[in-house]
Amino acid sequence: MKVIDYIALVLVIIGAINWGLIGFFQFDLVRFIFGNMTILARIVYALVGISGLYALSYFGRLKNDM
């Protein structure tokens, strides 16, 4: 499962950077690269969202490691 953890973490970081760009500069990097709500942009947004939900499981694993 370690590979999935790293993929999820990278996607969450991409999402965080994108939201930072939107918040600070009103620039949506995903829309710039893939277009305004094209199927590719929607897939990227969906994968980032799913990764964020998956990343919630990190809290349970951190608690178990302590």
N, C-alpha and C positions, 0 to 999 in steps of 0.2 A: 504494500500500500504506500510505500514511501514515494514512488514515482507520482502517484495521484496527488499526494500531499504537495509536492513541489510544483506540479502543474497548477493546482488550485491556488497556491501561494502566488505564483507568477501572474495568474489571471486576476487575482484580487489586487495585486500591486498595480497592474495595468488599469484596472477600474479606478483605483484611488488616484492615480496620476491623471486620468481622464477627468474625474470629478474635480480635482484641484485646478486643472486647466479651465474647466467650465466656470468654477467659482472665482478664480482670479482674473481670467482674461476673456471670459465668455467664448471660449474656443473649444469645440467638441472634436477631439482628435479622431475618434471613431467615425464620426460623420464626415470629417475631412477626407479620411482614407477610403472609406467604403461607400459613401453617399448617404443621403438623407433617408433613413429607414429602408434601405435596400435589404434584401434577404441576408446578405453577408453581415451588414451592420446589426440586424436583429439577432443573428446567430452569435456574434461577438457579445452583444449585450446579454443574451440569455446565458452564455457560458460564464461570463463574469458574475452574473447573479447566482447561478448554481454554485459556482466556486465560493462565493461569499457565504452561502448557506452551509456548504460543506466545511468551510473554515471554522464554523461555529463548533464543530466537533473537536477542534484543537484544544478548546478550554477543558473538555472532559479528559483528554489525554494528558494535558499539563497537570491537572489535578492528580491523576493517577501516578505521574512520575515523581511527585513530591513526597 
